[in-house]
Amino acid sequence: MTLYRKVAAILWKDLLSEFRTKEMIFSMLVFSLMVTVIFNFSFPPGSEFIDDALPGILWMTFVFASLLGMNRTFVYEVDKGCLQGLMLAPMSRSAIYISKLLVNFVFIMLVELTMLPFFSIFFHLDLLGIIWPLLLVVACSTLGFAIIGTLFAAITVNTRTREVMLPILHFPVAIPIIIGAVQATAALLQGQGWDAVWGWLRMIIAFDIIFLVVSLLTFEYIIEE
Amino acid sequence: MQLQSRFERPVRAVGYLLLAAMVVNLYLIFFFAPEERSMGQIQKIFYFHVPCAWVSFLAFFVVFVYSIAYLWKKERRYDLIAHSAGEIGVVFATLVLITGPIWARPVWNTWWEWSPRLTLFLVLWFIFVAYLMLRGFVEDKEKAARFSAVFGIVGFLDVPIVYLSIRLWRDIHPSPVVREGGLAPDMWVAFGFSLFTFTLLFIYLLYLRVQLQKSEVALSDLKRQLVY
């Protein structure tokens, strides 16, 4: 089997088991909605300030929701002993990493795509005009979150305090992505030109490439037994 | 026991050398180096603050190098060095974050400013505190070593990207930039010597900490032998 087929097999397995239960997607969605509503209460009604804070609210919601999802990446595999099975299968560790990365990416993107219309409604935003560049920013940033999130999830699943440990590892490392995503979104919402957006997007893509390579190189050391 | 005493004498000699260097360093800083014209005495903290920052960068670099070495060769020794350097790095980074605001309060008239360097240091501190926490939360020693090696590598490589992103971010929201003027020649002498002293202190602490870790490992191995 080619690498592509192996990755597709694991990806399909994970998507299938998720769509049978829909546990993760729904918890992430409901969580995101609640965070959005709660952020709304942190500003006085009708405040002008909220416009400046919007990109931050949007991304904080996405970051929290994605951590919630990524926490589960390896929980089933480890608790039910499936990881041993995966490791015995004739394929490289990179295939496991890439498929888990794609699973996380797909789930987070699904949640984000569902959330964007709600943001548009709650905060009176016209997102349709900027939808393509916005989706590009969202996709690149989400990929960055998922790249380090998947790597760290493989680590934290072995720690005593799984759910707490992932954000502690993830947040400081993800700071460039958070800054980049918030600023690029702000530039888009304020109607700044493509140059302003590209300045940030460039950095996010560089982050993605660097840490994808580092993750592929180091992942095998995490799950070896 | 034999092994311990063989190392003891040179280590003690380095310790005395360090003590002497520190006394000289204090003399150079407080009596030799001239007082800065506009900042006054508070500027003396510079001779402690910057070497601390240098030592913590050095320590995190040691973490990075020995993390790679550990993943490559799987030798316990490399992991102990990386761990010890991580601990020392966090201590010195904490000192940087404490001495910085003490200086900034009278000079910038604020305890904290979100300038690129300050923000970078805070993030760096978070990354390596997480690095130490990770070690504490993994039961299996061998696993803890592998995991923290991976995190140490990722964390260190993240530093330049964090710096780049923060600088871009501050460029968009400019804030008053405080530039340090040139140093007087006598200040350079004190500063250079202080850097030397702190680097020596780092090497000395690192050595002691690694020896202590080795003793801990030997002790736990002995305990296990006695139990089974």
HADDOCK unambig.tbl for C-alpha pairs under 7 A between the chains (distance, minus, plus):
assign (segid A and resid 155 and name CA) (segid B and resid 147 and name CA) 6.14 0.50 0.50
assign (segid A and resid 158 and name CA) (segid B and resid 138 and name CA) 6.80 0.50 0.50
assign (segid A and resid 159 and name CA) (segid B and resid 137 and name CA) 5.37 0.50 0.50
assign (segid A and resid 159 and name CA) (segid B and resid 138 and name CA) 4.86 0.50 0.50
assign (segid A and resid 160 and name CA) (segid B and resid 137 and name CA) 5.58 0.50 0.50
assign (segid A and resid 160 and name CA) (segid B and resid 138 and name CA) 6.48 0.50 0.50
assign (segid A and resid 168 and name CA) (segid B and resid 130 and name CA) 6.08 0.50 0.50
assign (segid A and resid 169 and name CA) (segid B and resid 130 and name CA) 5.79 0.50 0.50
assign (segid A and resid 172 and name CA) (segid B and resid 123 and name CA) 5.90 0.50 0.50
assign (segid A and resid 172 and name CA) (segid B and resid 126 and name CA) 6.26 0.50 0.50
assign (segid A and resid 172 and name CA) (segid B and resid 127 and name CA) 5.69 0.50 0.50
assign (segid A and resid 173 and name CA) (segid B and resid 127 and name CA) 6.87 0.50 0.50
assign (segid A and resid 173 and name CA) (segid B and resid 155 and name CA) 6.35 0.50 0.50
assign (segid A and resid 173 and name CA) (segid B and resid 158 and name CA) 6.23 0.50 0.50
assign (segid A and resid 175 and name CA) (segid B and resid 162 and name CA) 6.58 0.50 0.50
assign (segid A and resid 176 and name CA) (segid B and resid 161 and name CA) 6.50 0.50 0.50
assign (segid A and resid 176 and name CA) (segid B and resid 162 and name CA) 5.19 0.50 0.50
assign (segid A and resid 176 and name CA) (segid B and resid 165 and name CA) 5.33 0.50 0.50
assign (segid A and resid 179 and name CA) (segid B and resid 165 and name CA) 6.79 0.50 0.50
assign (segid A and resid 218 and name CA) (segid B and resid 150 and name CA) 6.27 0.50 0.50
assign (segid A and resid 221 and name CA) (segid B and resid 146 and name CA) 6.56 0.50 0.50
assign (segid A and resid 222 and name CA) (segid B and resid 146 and name CA) 6.49 0.50 0.50
assign (segid A and resid 222 and name CA) (segid B and resid 147 and name CA) 6.10 0.50 0.50
